[in-house]
Amino acid sequence: MSRRDVKKNMIAWLCVWVFLISLTGCGKQDTKADHMLRVGVVTYTPDDPFINAMTDIIKSNLKAKESNTMKVIVSVRSGDNDQQEQDEIVEEMIDAGCDVLCVNLVDRTAPSNIVRMARQNDIPVIFFNREPVQEDLLQWDKLFYVGCDAAQSGEMQGEIAAEYIKNHPEVDKNGDGKIQYVLLEGEAGHQDAISRTDLSVKTMIENEIELEKLSYQFADWNRAQAENRVSQLIDQYGSEIELILSNNDEMALGAVEAYKNASYRQAERPIIFGIDGLTDALEAVEHGTMQGTVYNDKEDQARMIALLTVALFQGSDIEGYGLEDDIYYMSQYRKVDADNVDTFLGK
């Protein structure tokens, strides 16, 4: 066994031990009787600002549901972009006496091990943000999904970009009647990336914006990677780029940074649109370094995850929770531009 493997094993066992100690000796068989709700939240990476913000809200909402008759313990771990590691973390949480699992999958096509372990131990699973395929969610009646429709975000991004271009003809810097654009994609094969990419471009075309693609670049949802990709594109295309559509705000902000580092004045830069509604992106829209984003309502999703978690633990009826097919809760995206960004910033 390598030194790295030994270190990983030691960390894993330490986390299990800490979680077990936090349970104050309450075994799984006493779950309902001791009125202690133990929630395991497992994310795909520790490096996604949107997921981190959403996880913090989930924790706050769950802690707010504590009462004299129910205490809540929330343990948060990350799969570190490795599905096998995420599966192992879930197994550790189950062994430690977890009552409900909230899982943001590394690989949305590979929930089978998690589903199998949860079902064997009768532990409900709320998947969030990365939607498993329907066949997997239909394996058991204690599997749920909380998220948004990625297609809607792509359509909205295309709509706000098209509207901006119609109201600002100066976007077409070379006056050729076409908008030369770059698209920053989140992740190869990822459902949300595919939907956002296809629908944003399709919607702009349907809104009579003539487009010319210069480049598609994968940047794994990451700001630094996007900054690097866009810096290379600036070297290649210079001021030819008139529009950047990004699958998320982190990559859009990386594009903003690339132009800042290249010393482009704002009037020389392309217009830039993201998705998620991160605080940094909202501030960029306010300051004019981004022209718009699409708000991914993490507060609404976190609220529903907390409600479902408590209801499932208490055995309450969830019929009134607005779940589609008794499985899905889909939050609504919202458009953000300079006209309404103050609302989202709480001003």
Order of alpha helices (4+ residues) and beta strands (2+ residues): alpha-beta-alpha-beta-alpha-beta-alpha-beta-alpha-beta-alpha-beta-alpha-beta-alpha-beta-alpha-beta-alpha-beta-alpha-beta-beta-alpha
